[in-house]
Amino acid sequence: MSLRLRLTVLVAAVFLGFWLIASVWMISGLNNKLEVNFDQRLRSTAFMLGNILAHVPKDALSKSLPDIINASGVNTEKGLTCQISSLQGSIIASSNSQSFPNQPTLNQGFSYLSSEQAQWRTFTLITVQYKITIADKVAERDVLYHDLLISILIPPALAIFVALVLLWFAIGTGIRPINLLIHALEKRGSHDLEPIQLNQPLKELQPLITSQNALMARLAKGISREKHFTSNAAHELRTPLAGILAQIQLAELTQDATQQKALGQAKKSAHRLNAILDNLLVLAHVDADTPLNITEPWKLESLITTVVTESNNNSARLTYSITASQPVYCIPSAMLTIVCRNLLDNAFKYSKANTPIILAANLTATALKITISNHAHINPADLTNMATRFWRKGTVNGAGLGLSIVASIAEKYQGSLILKNDNALFIAEFTVPVKINS
């Protein structure tokens, strides 16, 4: 059922319900009022005739009665029947002697009387001299009642029908923006991720359109990123794998030193392939849509000392400083270990030889910041691409995943990664807030 038809049916049900209740009330009231008025007419006519007959001499009664009856309007043409009888029951005069039965036992007051031709509603007035009975047919009362009923109920029923027809068009006009939105959604293909465009949409529909467009934008971005990721991952995995196969084939064809060199190159390529797979697993873990829980507290000094010791085993280039007076809750220690290792690995790879590398870890009441600076200068145009997955400059070694993993961890924990030049230094700043909005 369409929205237009549903609204029309609901409104029609309300109208019809109201009309039915009003009709029942009106029919009941009309029936009672008509019965009371008809009976009042019988009673008034009887008393009027009684008053007239009281002033007519008995010797002139037979001559005057036809005129009195006609003058009183109690004849069959006007719907009333009059019967005047003596107190002993003999009929003196009757306006409808053919079908109105004689009933001598009628008492004063209202009553029903039946004959072969019809049923009568009667009122009998007993005076000092006469018994006056005024009657009308029940069938005529019913006809008049139904005529009045039709004249009262038909116009409102026609008005309701016309109102529903107008309402059908009014609702169609009112929900036209909704139909336009439905049409816009229906004509979209399954691969169409373009935003929905409507001219002057309803204020109530704007949040829905905005949320749909935002969803489409996220889907488009996610699909595009997935395509790039799949393409780049396949390329990065194929390169070391091809190198391994080539070196193994060379080792099979050679001996001695050449064979050992080929095996060494194959082992190096296998290590590179393993490093790429490890980074991809870390990215998958970081990108997983898992809720952010409060982590177990851990000490920043212990973690930084361990990472620096592992990274600085062959030289004394790396120096560090730690400022922390409280345990860390805002990020798991495993995640920060990955951050520090990737930033330090990037600094060792791309800084000038024999130049110092400085790591500063600072934990305050509001944020945890890891800053690593080294002697290098990055083209400003490349700074924005450095955290892009699989991005590399030139023929440098690496898969281009280290900084992108750090950026993903920063985004997951509502922090930031800033890469910038400062004179002769290249600085990487990783920051996460101490209080994370879950």
N, C-alpha and C positions, 0 to 999 in steps of 0.2 A: 504494500500500500504506500502510495506516495505521501510526502509530507503535506502537500496541498490537499489531497483527498482526506487525509487523517484530520487536519485542522478543520476542514469543512464538516466532516462527520461529527466531530466533537462539538462544534458550535451548533450544528443542526440538532444534535441530541439535547443540548441545553435549551435551545429555543422550543423544541417540541415538548420537552419535559415541562417547561414553564407554561406552554400553551395548554397542555393536557391538565395540569393542576388547576389553572385558571378556568378551563372549560368545565371540569367536574364541579368546581365551586359555583360557577355560573349556572350550570344546568340544575344543580340541586336547589339553589336559591330561586331560580326562575320557576321551577315546578311548584315550590311552596307558595310563592307570591301569586302565581296564576290561580291556584286552587283557592287561596284566601279571597282574591278579588272576585272570582266567579261565584263563590259562595256568598260573598257580600252583596253581589248583584241580585242573587235570588232572594236574599233576606230583605233587601231594600225594596224590591219590587212587591214582595208579599205585604209588607207593612204599608206601602203606598196604596195598594188596592184595598187593603183593610180599612184605611182611613176614608177612601172614596166611598166604599160600599156602606160605611156607617152613616153617611149622609144621604143615601139614596132610599126613598120610600119603597116599601116592599111591593106595593102595587105597580110601581114603575120600574121595578128591577129587571123584569124580563125584557122590557123594551130598551132599557139603557145599557144592559150588559155588553152587547157587541161593540157599541161605541166606546165604552169604558175600557174594554180589553184592547181594542185597536189603539186608543189614545195612550194606554200604558205601555205599548210596545211588547206585549206578551203574546206574540203570535209566532207561528212556526217560521215565518220568513226571517224574523230577527233572532231565531235560535231559542227562544223561550216558549215554554208551554204553560198555560194557566188552566187550572181546574178549580172551580168553585162548587162546593157541595154543602149540603146542610149538615148540621151536627149529627143527624142520624145516618148520614152516608149517602144520601141520594144526590146525584149530580145535578146542579142547577145550570152550570154553564161550563164549557171546555173549549179551549182554542185548538185542540188537537185530539178530538175524540176518537179518531181512527186508530192511532198507534199508541196513545198514552193510556195505560191501563187504569182502571178504577181500583183504588186500594183504600177501602173505608177504615182500615185499622191504623193508618198512618198517625203517628203522634206528632206533636209540635216539635219542630227542629229539623235538622238535616238528616237525610237518609238516602240510600240507593234503592232504585226500583228498576226491576227488569221486566221486559216484555219480549214478545217474539221478534219484534222489529229492532229494538235497541235497548241499551241500558241508560237509565236516567239518574241524574243527581237532583234531588228534590229538597225543597224547604217548605214546611207546612206551618201555617199560622192559623191558630184557632181563636176566633173572636167570639163575641157573645152570640152572634147569629150564624156565622158561616165558618167553614173550614176552607182556607185558601191554600192551594198547593202550587208553587212555582217550580218548574223543572227545566233543565236543559240536558241535551244528550252528551253522554261521556265521550262518544266518538268525536263530536264537534269540538269538545274541549281538547282532545288529543291532537286533532288536526291543527287547531290554532297554536297549541303548544309546540308542535313540530315545525310549523311555519316560522314561529318566532325563533326557535332554536337554530334553524338553518340561516335565518337572516342575521343572527348574532355570531355564529361560529364560522360561516364561510368567509366573510371578509378578512378576519384575522388569519385564517389558514392561507388564503391567497397572498396576504401581505407577507407571511412567513416564507412562502415559496419564492416570492419575488426577492425577498431579503437574502435568501440562501443563494439564489442565482447571482445576485450582486456580490455577495460575500465570496463566492467562488472566484470571480474575477479579481476582487480586492486582495484575496489571499495570494492569488497567482502573481499579482503585481508586487505584493509585499515580500514574497520569498524569491523574487527574481534574482537578487544577489546570491542567494544560496544555490539556485539552479546554475548560475554562471560559474560559481566555484566548482560545483559537481561536474559541469561540462568541461571545465579546464582540467580537472583531475582525470576524467574519463578519456580525454583525447591524448593524455600523456602516454608515451610508450614506456615499456618496462625499463628501458635504458635512458630515458629522458630525466636528467637531474637538473634541468634549468629551473630557476625560481618561478613561482606562480605570480602572474601579473594580472591584476583586475583593476578596472577603472572605478575609482571611488567605492571601494568595498565598505560593507557595513562595519561600524565600530566594533560590534560584537564578533565579527569574523576576523578582524585584524590580528588578534593574538594567534588564532589557528593558522592563518597564512604565514605569519612571522615564524612560528615554530616549524611549519612544514618547510619553509625555505631554508631555515637554519639546519634542519635535518638533511635536506638535499645537499646543502653545501658541505656538511660534514661527510656525507656519503661520497660525494665527488672527490673530496680531499683524500678520504681514506682509500678509495679505489685507485686514485692516481698514485698515492704513496705505495700502495701494495704492488702496483704494476712496476714502478721504479725499483722497489725493493727486490722483487722477484728477478727482474732483469739484471740488476747489479749483483745480486747474490749468486745467480747462475754464472755470471762472468767471473766473479772473484773465486768461486769454487773450481771452475774449470781450468783456470790458469795454473795453480799449483798442481792440480791433478794431472794435467797434461805434462807438466815438468817431471812429475814422478814417473809417469809411464815412459817418457823419453829417456830418463836417466837409467831406469831399469833395463830397457832395451840395450842401451849403450854398455851397461855392466855385463849383460849376457854375451856381448860380442867382443869384449876386451878382457884383459887380464892384468894382474899386478897393480901397479900404481894408478893406471887409468881406470881400472875397474873400481878401485877403492874411492877414487875421486868422484866417479859417477854415483856410487852408493851414498857418498857424503852429501852430494847435491840432492839426491832423492830424499835423504833424511831431512835435509833443511826444508825442502818443499813440503814434506809431510808435517813438519812442525808448523809451517805457515798455515797449511790447511787446517791443522788442529786449532791454531789460534783464531782463525776466522770462525770456525764452528763454535768455539767457546764464546766469542763475542756475539754471534748470532743467538746463542742460547741466553746470554745475559740480556740482550735486547728483547727477546721474547718474554723473558721473566719481567723485565721492567714495563713492557707494554701491556702485560696482562692486566685486565680490569679487576684487580683485587682491591678490596677496601683498605684504607690506610688505618692501621691499628697503632696504638701506643706501644712503642718498642720497649724492650728491657733496657734499663739504664746501663750505660757503659762509659768508660773513661776515655776522653779524647787523647790525653797524653800517651797512654799505652798504645793506642792504635797508630798514632802518627809515628811514634818511635819505631814500631815494628815495620811500618811501610818504608820509612826512610832507611832503616838498616838493610832491608831487602833490596832497595833501589840503589844504594850507595856502596855496594860491596866492592866495586873495582876502582873507585876514585873518591876523592873528598870534595867533589864539586857541589854537593848538595848540603846546604845548611838550613836549619829550620828553627822556628820559634812557636811556642804554644802559650796561649792565654785562655785559661779555662778554670773556673772556680766551682764548677758544678758538673754532675754527670749529664750525659747527652740522652735525651728521650725522643727527639724529633725525627730521627732517621736511623734505620738499622746500621750496625757497625759494618756488616758485610757490604752494604751499598756505598758507604763512605770509603771503605777500603778500595772498591772498584774505582771510585771517583779519583782518589789520590793516585792510585797506580796508573790510571790512564793519563792523567794530567802530567805526572812525572815522566811517564814513558814518552809522551809527546814532547816534553821539554828536553829530554836527553837526546831524542832523535833529531830535532830540528833547530837546536841552539848551536851557537858557535863552539868549536872545540876548546876545551880547557877554560871555559868561562863559568862563573858560578851560577848556581840555580838556587833560588831562595823559596822556601815554603813557609807560609805563615798561617797558623790555625788559630782562629779567634772565636771564642764562644762567649756571647753576651746574653743579657736577659731576653733579647728579642730575636737574635739570629746566630746561626753558625756559619762562619765564612772561612773558606779555604782559598788562599791566594798563592799562586805559583808564578814567579817571574824568572825569565831567562833572557840571555842576550840574543835577540833576533828581531827582525823587523818584517812584518807581514804587509803585503800590499793591502791598502784599505778596502779595495774592491773584493778581496778574497776573505776578509774577516767574516762577512755575513754567510759565506758558504762553508766555513770550516766545520760547523756542527751538522752539516748535511750528510746524510748517510751515504757511504761509499764515495765521498768527494775526496779527491786527491789532486795535488798540484804537481804537474809534470810527471817525472818517472820515479818519484820517491817511493820507498818501500812502505808497506802497510796497506790495510784494506779500507782505510777511511771510516772506521767504525768507532775509534776510541772517543773522540770528542762528541760524536752523536750519542753514544751511550751516556756520557756525562750530562749532556743536555736533556736526554730523556729522563734521567734520574731527577734532575732539577725540576723538570716540569711535573713529574709524578708527585714530588713532595712540595709543590707550590713554591719552588725557589727559582733561581735564575743562574745562567752561565753567561758571563760577560768576557769577551775576548777583545783585547785592545792593545794598542802600541803606546808606550810611554818613553819618548826619546829613543834610546838604544835598546829598550827592554820590551819584550812581549809579555803581557800579563793576562793570566786566566783567573777569573774570580768565580768561585762556586759558592752560592749562598742559599741557605734554606731557613725559613722562619722556625723559631723555637716552638711556637704554637701553630699547629696545622688545623685548618678547618676541615673536619671530616664530612 
